[in-house]
Amino acid sequence: MSNAKYPIILAHGIARFDFLLNYFTKTFDALGLNLVPANDGLHYFKGIASYLRGHGFDVYHSSVGFAAGVEQRAQDLRDEVNKVLSLKNQEKVHIIGHSMGGLDARHMIVNHDMAAKVSSLTTIGTPHLGTSFADWALAHQGDEFIKIIGNVIDLAGFRDLAQGACNSFNEQAREQEASNSVVYRAYAASQKQKLVFTPLQKSWDIINDSEGDNDGLVSVTSQHWQSQVVTAQGTAKHIEQKLFPVGADHLNEIGWWDLNEMREINWWKTSIVTAIRDYELRIKKVYLDIATHL
């Protein structure tokens, strides 16, 4: 069977904004009421799974801890992968991970004995080298906030996005990632500050000052990870580094249009409805190209 025929799992990032819809869907499914949305137009990955399914791909969404530490999220993802493998009677999956979803997958592969079950990992907007915004936030009372609210909701995952934490994992994982059979690809996106989703413009500024081009939460350099990983014995594995072919911020990368994109609309030639549709379709086509070349 061709690798392209393996199931694809879309792994979401930290603090998914559609968590209420996801929570109620899972709750009612568990009760046997099968309350599944008619489409994924309000999903974290907006309309992407249904678009890929419409082109013949077998696609699933992950559901891991909201903002738990990366190791807990990696365990959750492992359970999700195993469910899909059992359901489809398959040996492997492809994972497309956005943001922290890419880190979850890397931790899962390395620390939870899952390399043999993952054919490829494609990351989009993932902070492989951490993000200076996480460091800034933790240094500006973010760490205290995580501790205070910890009894209500687990936000430990935000610490795992700091540059030191990510670089420590990169060193720990180097031997396994260089020698396992998983194919790794890292997509990096960026956007002009004026076009970035308004709540991400402050973080864009912070990252731009420290790391340069970014998508509002992660620099291009961090998203690209590195061109290869090498074992102590010199065994090297190439990591395919690609630029996201559409100008996109961290929200746009998963199929969502935002109001600041209006700045680039040619009002003499198109309507806002057409502009939204066309932009979101361009994002979906990026995922289709990724899936087609797995």
N, C-alpha and C positions, 0 to 999 in steps of 0.2 A: 504493500500500500504506500502511495506517495506521502511524503511528509506533509504536503499541503492538505491532506485529508484528515490529519489529526484534529481533534477539537481545539478550538481557540478559547482561551479564558481571558477576559478583560479584567485586569486587576486594578481596583480603584485606589486613590490616594487617601491621605489622612483627612479627617473631619469632613467626610462627604456631605455635601449640602442637601442631598435628597434623602437624608437618613430617616425622616419621618415616613415617607412613602415606602422606603425599603423595610422599615420596622413593621409597619402595619401589613405589608404584603407577606412578609415571612411569618408573622403571627397568625394571620388568617389561613395561610397555607398549612401551617402546623395543626390548625384546628380542623382541617379538611374542607374549608370553605372555598379554597382555590380562588382567592381574590387576587388575580394577576392582572396588571394593567393591560389594556388592549394593545398598547404599543409602548415603546420605550422613549417617547418624546419628552418625558420629564426625568429620565434617568440621568445619573451622573455622566455616563457616556451617552450623550443625547442622540438617540436614533441610530447609533453606530452598529449595535448588534443586529437590529432588524435589517439595516442596509446590507450588512455582510451576509446575513442569512438569505436575503433576496438574491444574492449572487452565488448561492450554493455552499456557503461555509457553515460549519457547525459551531455556534458561538454561545458562550455562557458568561454570565457576570459573576464576579467574586463577591463575597460579603464577609468582611473581616472587621475586627474591632475598630470602633469609631476613631479613637485617637490613642489607643493602647500602645505600649512599647513595641518596637519592631519585632522582637522575638515572639511576643504573643500573637501579633498579626501574622507572622510567618507560620506559626502553628495553625492558625485559623485557615490560612491559604492552603497549607498542606491538606487539611481536611476537605477543603473545597475541591482541590485537584483530585484527591482520591475518590470523592463522590462521582465526579465526572468520568473518571477512568472506569469505575465500576458500572456506572449507568450505560456507558457506550461500549464497554468491553474492549477498551483500547489500552495500549501500553504506554503511550506518551500524550502530552498536550503541548501546544504552543501557548505561551503567555505574552500578552501585550500589556505592559504595566505603565500606568500613568503616575507621575510624581512618586510618592512614597510606595505606591504599588510595585514599582520596580525594585525598591530596596527590600520590600517584603519578600519578593520572589527570590532575590539573590540570597537573603538570609535563609529562606526555606530550602533552597537548593544545597547550600553549603552546610547548614547546621541541622537539617532534618532529613538527611539521606534521601534527597529527592532528585538528584542529578539524572538518574536513570529513567525518570518519569517525565522529564522536560526536554523536548526536542530543541526548542529555541526560546529565548527571552528577548523581546524587543521592548525597550524602554523609551518613554516619551516624557520629557520634562522632569526626569528623575534626578534628584540631587546626589549623584554618586560621590561627589567630593564634599557634600554638605552645602549649606547655604549660609552666607554671611548674615542674612536676615534672621535666621534662627539664633545665631550667636548674639546679634544685637538685641533681639527680643528677650532672650534668657538673661542678658546682662541688665536689662531695663525692667526688672521686677517680674519678668515672665516666669522665672524659676520659682519664685515665692508664690505666684498665682497657681502654678501647677501643684505645689504642695498643699495650698489652702483648699483647693477645690477637689483634691484627690479622693476625699471620702464620698464625693457625689458622682464624679465622672473621672475616669482614667485618662489623663492627658500626657502620660509619660512619653508618648511617641514623639512629641515635639523636641525632646532632648536628643532623640536619635537622629535629628536632622542637622544637628550642629556639625561644624566642620571637623572638630576633633573626633567625635563619635564615628563619623563616616570614614575618616582616614584610618582609624584604628581597625574598623571592620575590613577595609580594603587590604590592609596588610595581613590580617588574620586569614582572609579568604583567598589570598593570591595563589597559593599552591594548588588548592582544589579547583579554582576557576580556570587556571591555566591548563589543567590536565583532564578535566571532565569532558564529556561529549556534548555539552550544551553549546549551541550557537548563540552568541550575544550580538545584539545590535543596539546602538544608542542614538536616538533622534534628539536634536536640540532645536528649540524654537526661540524666537525673540520677537519683540514688538517695540515700536517707537513709544516713548513715554506718554505722549498725548493720546495714543490709541489704546493704551492699557486700561482694563477695567478699573474704574475709579478707586475702589477699595485697595487695589494693588499698586497704586501709583507711589505711595510713600515707600513701600518696600522696594519698588523698582529703583527709586532714587538711592536708597541705602545700598542695594546690591551693585548698582551702576558705579557708585563711588569707590567700591571696594574691589569689584570683580569684572566690571564692564558689561557688555551686552547681556540681557536677561529677558525672561518672560514675565517679570513681576514678582516671582518668588524664587527662581533658580537661574543661575548664570549659565550661559552657553557652555563655558568651560566645564562646569560641574555636570551639566547634562551629558556632555560628550564623554565623560569618564576618562578613558585613556585609549590609545590606539592598540595597545596589546597588554596582556598580562603575562609575566614570565616567572617560571619557577626558579628556585635556587640553583637547580641543575641546568638552567638555560632553556628549558622547554617553553616555547612561546605560543600564545593563542591570539589571533587577530580579533579585535573588536571592531565591527563595522560602524564607523561614525558617520552619521548622515544629518544634513540640515532638514528640518521640517520645511516642506516646500511652500508653505503658506505662512505669511506673517501672522503670528499668533501669540497671545499671552497665555498664561497658565489655564485660564478658563476656556479660551477659544480652542485649545489643544484637544478638548474632549467634546467638541461639537457645538459649543454654546456661543452665540453671537451676543454682543453687548452694545449698549448705546454709544460708546465712544467710537465704534466702527462707523457711525454715521458721518464722521469727519471725512471719510474717504468716498462717500457716495456722490456720484455725479447726478445731481437732482434733475438735470435736463434730459438724462437718458434712462433713468430707472426709478422705480418706486421703492419705498422702504421694505415692503413685503418681498419684492423681487430680490432686493439686496440681501436681506436676511436669508432667504431660501438659497440663493446662489453661494453665499459665503459658507453656510453650514454644509452645503453639498460639496464644496471644495475640501472641507475637512474630512467628510465621509470618504471621499475618493482617496485621500491619503491613507486611511485605514485599509481601503480596498487594495491599494497598491502594496501595502505591507503584507496583507494576507495572501495576495497572489504570489508573492515572491518568498514565502516561507519555505 
